[in-house]
Amino acid sequence: MMVSALIERELSAETFPVRHGVFVAVVGPSGAGKDTVIGYARALFADETRLEFVRRVITRPSDAASEDHDTLADAAFVEAEADGAFAISWEAHGLRYGLPADVDWSVANGHVAVANVSRAVIPTLRERYANLAIVEITASPDVLAERLAMRGRESRGEVLARLARSANVTLTGPGVTTIDNSGPREVAGERFAELLRKAMAFSDISGLI
C-alpha cells in the first residue's frame, strides 16, 4: 500500500479517467455468488497475465466461508485511506472496503482488472476509468435467501432486510451485462469468462490507439 504515492506520481502525467485497459466491476446482491463466479474465472485464466483479479481490503477477518481478502482494523483502514492507499473505497453493512491503489497502474498499462464492488461506487468508477464493464451477478430470490441463510452471519430478519434493499437497486447506464447465477456455477462462469475474453481483446486494441 505504501507504493500508492509512486503510483499517483506515475499517473499524474495523465488525466483521469485512466485509459488503455479495462476495469470490470462485478456487482450484485449478497448471495448471488459473485465470488464464486470470479473464482471460476480466476482458475480458468490462471496463466493469463493480462488479467488481474483484485484482492480487496476489508475490515472483516478472512475465513473459509468468505472471500480471500486482506484485513485491516477500522482505524488502520481509515489511516490507509487518508494516505491514498486505495483507488476506490466504500462502506457497506457496517464494514469498510478498499481496492489497492495499484489498480490504476494496472489499467493504465493495458491490463483488465476484475473486482467485486458495491453498486454504490459505479458513478465513481465511471469517472475514474474510461473503459468500464459492469457485470451484475443475480439469482432468484429463493436462491439468494437460501445462500444467505447458509452463511449463518445474519438473523432471518437481517437476511430479509438485505434482500429487500437489493430488490430496490436498479443499475442504469452503458456497459451493463447481467448474468443469472441461480443454477450451476459453470453456466454463469462461462458467460463471465466470455466477457473477460472480450475485455482483453478490447484492451489489446485500445493499447494501440
Secondary structure as GFF3:
##gff-version 3
##sequence-region A 1 209
A	DSSP	alpha_helix	4	11	.	.	.	ID=ss1
A	DSSP	beta_strand	22	27	.	.	.	ID=ss2
A	DSSP	alpha_helix	34	44	.	.	.	ID=ss3
A	DSSP	beta_strand	51	53	.	.	.	ID=ss4
A	DSSP	beta_strand	57	58	.	.	.	ID=ss5
A	DSSP	beta_strand	70	71	.	.	.	ID=ss6
A	DSSP	alpha_helix	74	82	.	.	.	ID=ss7
A	DSSP	beta_strand	86	92	.	.	.	ID=ss8
A	DSSP	beta_strand	95	100	.	.	.	ID=ss9
A	DSSP	alpha_helix	102	108	.	.	.	ID=ss10
A	DSSP	beta_strand	112	116	.	.	.	ID=ss11
A	DSSP	three_ten_helix	119	121	.	.	.	ID=ss12
A	DSSP	alpha_helix	122	128	.	.	.	ID=ss13
A	DSSP	beta_strand	132	138	.	.	.	ID=ss14
A	DSSP	alpha_helix	141	151	.	.	.	ID=ss15
A	DSSP	alpha_helix	156	167	.	.	.	ID=ss16
A	DSSP	beta_strand	176	180	.	.	.	ID=ss17
A	DSSP	alpha_helix	185	206	.	.	.	ID=ss18
###
